[in-house]
């Protein structure tokens, strides 16, 4: 074969793929951060401020705080609450209703959780349904985990989904300095990330599911 007479094939470059349109960032989930303790001299503000600093670094949640020390709800329940009680409920019920997810910050009192939190839970029902709940707990040797395990049962009755991972502070008073900064935050920050990642997944999955089919308890 005379290669000097051979025709040379020209290969045209393939057209470049059209860049896909940038995927829009998902709308942040509405997170209600419930501070359970209403005890005088409580440690809750230290833990709450620390956890809010973790949330401030994320773009997948918007946060509204429900501080039970600022809500005056009597423990006597009624299907026809007084005007004063209705006024207090207007501070919290719309927040719970609009939330896509919850984080409860709770201490442990006598192997359980505060009465103010049980009161809040019992005054609501549909607001909790088919939404995820995460827990940040603090206490002595147990780090509040006994309170959390009881809350899992209560929230199951509310048709809520509790996420597996928690943030727990054992002997909490000794973990923070006088300015409220965690002395050795690496493990706690990792736990907070795991909790919020799980909460975000469940929050979005349940929200999407309810947009297709309403939840029926």
N, C-alpha and C positions, 0 to 999 in steps of 0.2 A: 504493500500500500504506500502510495506517494503522499506522505503526510503534508507536503507543501501545498497540495491541492485540496486537502480536506477542509470542509466547511467547519467553522467554529460556532458552536451554539452559544448564544448569549442568554444567561439566566437573569431575568429581572428580579430585583428584590421584592419580597412579599410586602404588600402594603402594611404599614404599621397598624397595630390594633388601636381602635378608637379608645382612648382612656375612659374607663368607667366613671360615671359621675360620682363625685365624693359622697359617701354615705352620710346622711345627716345624723348628727348626734341624737341619741334618744332623749326624749323629754325626761328630766330628772323625776325621780319618785318622791312623792310627798311623805316625809318621815315625821311621825309624832314621837317625840322623846319624852317619855313619862318618868318623872322623878317621884319615886314612891314615898319617900320618907317625909313626914311632917313633924318630926320629933324636934323638940327644943335642943339646940346645940348640935344638930345633926352634922354628919360628915359629908352628906350628899353633895353640897356645892363643889367640893374639891374634886370628887369623882366626875361630876357632871361637866365641870369646866375642862377636865382632862379629855373626856370623851368628845366633847364638842370641838376640841382642837384637832382630833382625828377626823371628824366629819368635815372640818373646814378645808381639809386637803383634798376632798373628793368633789366631783362635779355631778355625780349620779343621784344625789339627794338634795332636797330642800328641807330644812328642819324647822319645826315648831315645837317649842318646849311646853309641856303640860306639867307644871310644878304643883303637886298636891298640897304643899304648904301654903299656897296662894289661893286655894279653892276651899270654901267652907261648906262642905256637904254633911248633913247629919247622917248618922248611921241608920236611922229609921227609914225604911224604904216605903214608897207609896206610889200607886198607879196614878194618883192625882196630887203631885207635889205642890206645895205652897208657892206663891209668887216669889218669895225669897229664894227658895230652892231652885225654881225655874231660872231665876236670874244667874245663879251660880252655874247651872248646867249650860247656859248659853256661852260660858267661857270655855267649855271643854268639849261638849258634844259635837259641835260643828268641826272641830279639829280632828276628833276621832273619826268622824264620818268621812272627811275629805282625805284622810291619810291612806296611802298605799301600803304602808308598813309601819311597824312600831319597834322601838327599843325601850325596854323598861329598865331603869336603874334602881336597884333595890338593895337595901340592907337585909340582914337576917335578924329577926327578933324571936328569941326562944324557939329556934329551929323552924321558923316560918317567916312569912312576909308581912308587911305592915297592914293594919286594918284599913287605912285610908285607901290603899290600892285595891283591896277586896271590895270596898264600897264603890270605887269607881268602876270596877269591872262589872259588878252586879247591877249597876244602874244603866248599863248598855248591853246590847245584844247583837243586833244586825251590824252595828258599826265595826265589830271585830271580825265578822265572818269572812272566810276565804282570804285572809290577809296574813302575812308572816309577822312573827314576833321574835325579836332577839332580846337577850338579857345581858346586862352588865351588873354584877353583884359584888358586894363587899361585906366584910365581917371579920371574925376572928380566925380560928384555925380552919374553918370550912370555907372561908371566902364567900359566904352567902349562898353556896351551891345547894344547900338543903332548901332554902327558900325558892330557888329556881326550879328544883325538881317538883315541888308542890305546885308552882305556877304552871308548869307544863300540863298538869292534869286539869287545872282550872281553865286554861285557854283551849284545851281540847274540847271541853264542853261548850265553849263559845264558837266552835267551828273555825278556830284560827290554826295556823301552822307555826309551830315553834321551830326555829332553826337549831341545828345540832350544836354548833360551837358557841361558846360564851366567852366573856371577859370576866375574870373573877380576881378580886384583890384579897389575899389572905393576910390577916393582921394589917389591915389597910392603913391605919394611922402611921405605921412606921415606914411606909413605902414612899411617902411624899414629903418634900421639905416644907419649910414654913411659908414658902411662896406658892405652894400647890403644885410644884413640879415633881414629876416622878423621878426618883433617884436612879433607877436603872430601867429605862422604859422599853428596851428592845423586845422582850418577850410580850409585854402588854400591848405594844404597838402591833406586833405580829398577830396576836389574838384578835385585836380590834379589826385588822384588815380582813382576817378570815371570816369573822362575824358579818361584817358589812358586805363582803363579796357574796356570801350565802344569802343574806337578806335581800340584796339587790337582785340576785337570780330569781329567788322565789317571788319577790314583789313584782317583777316584770312578768314572770310566767303566769302568775295568778291574775294579774291585771289583764293580760292579753286573753287569757281563757274566759274571763268574765265579759270581755268585749264581744266574744263570739256567742257565749251562752250564759245567761244569768245564773248565779249560784242558787241552788235550791236546797235549803237546809232540811 
